[in-house]
Amino acid sequence: MKNLVHVPLNRQQLELLDRTVARGAAPDRAALLRLALRAWAPAHRTATAPKEPAR
Amino acid sequence: MSARHVVAEWVLQPGTGKAIEVMAGQVLRIEQVDGGQCVDFNAFNLHDYKEFMHCGRTRTVHGFNPTTGTFLWSAPPRERAMFYLLADTVGRNDVLFPRCSAYVYESTYGFSAHTNCHDIQAEAQREYGLTPDDVHDSFNLFMATDVLPGGAVRISRQDSQPGDHVELLALIDTLAVPNVCGADVMRTSNFFLKPVKVTVFEATPEDLARVPALPALASQRTPKDFRNATIKADRELRRDAAYEPSFLNTPLTVTEVAVELDDDDLALLRTYEHAPLYRGDPGATLRDIFFSWWEQQYVTSPNGAPTVTSSPTLADERQPS
């Protein structure tokens, strides 16, 4: 199931996103935000959050 | 190793200091004569005294106790490396404590007049037309300090020996002002004031080769970039009736970026350790995750320090700019 999340960013923050996209990190802003989520969040979950088994 | 050429040399007696022109490419050595003496230090751009060494910037970049291999920085908006710390035989310097002052000795010890670093600095700087208001926070050489658990700060006795020294290589033309710390009733100099020797050398090619390359950035601004570059010459503050605010990048408009997440992504977002800060706002949570990730990916130097490499080009490649 798809869920839509709206990320509020000011123009300076968007500039940084766009520069990172321009360097080839991801094809667009949304893809870059998803990339960061998948790369960062698994190792930074709440202590009480159940850890998912490795796939 | 090439021999250094001595340009000038002084022995500073207790209770005194000396304003010394140290040009780019010269080395200032501050050396213990008897040992155990703290030296306070101010430094200005010789051609523009409004640019001066900034302890806050220096301690943010290099910590409370800068030593060999660090830089002494000037204040924003200049933020230039003024000196490179070429040698330090003790490794106990301080950018945490302020200079001692007449007030400290009167309020704490009851002295109506006592040697103190502020007034010694002011008297030494007067040779170049500066006033007591121009003395800035000291870089304290040979001063043993630390921060205790809970945040209190402490000065300890020091163990520098005769011949121990700090060498500062000037990267711009400077007015450097060392003074023999006036604190004889504190631990700073082990309860007694002693002379210190000060020498200016021409740096050797080997000295110059030791300085890491720093990037030159557009944000390092000088008076030609200021909206108001005129130094205020009177003391009263008066409102400028013609003033129109012009703050950078304002208004900071906000745009929402829509991101499609699958259920696994959403679960990651909800269980993120800092999610409770954002009270269930998934967009704000994802924003936190993005910038945390970005910092880890691209920021190579902590606390706003410039990336120091042998090749500034490589530094620019590492961090999108």
Interface residues (C-beta under 8 A of the other chain):
Chain A: M1 K2 N3 L4 V5 H6 V7 P8 L9 N10 R11 Q12 Q13 L14 L16 L17 R19 T20 A22 R23 R29 A30 L32 L33 R34 A36 L37 R38 A39 W40 A41 P42 H44 R45 T46 A47 A49
Chain B: N249 L252 T253 V254 T255 E256 V257 A258 V259 E260 L261 D262 D263 D265 L266 L268 L269 T271 Y272 E273 H274 A275 P276 P282 G283 A284 L286 R287 I289 F290 F291 S292 W293 W294 Q296 Y298 P320 S321
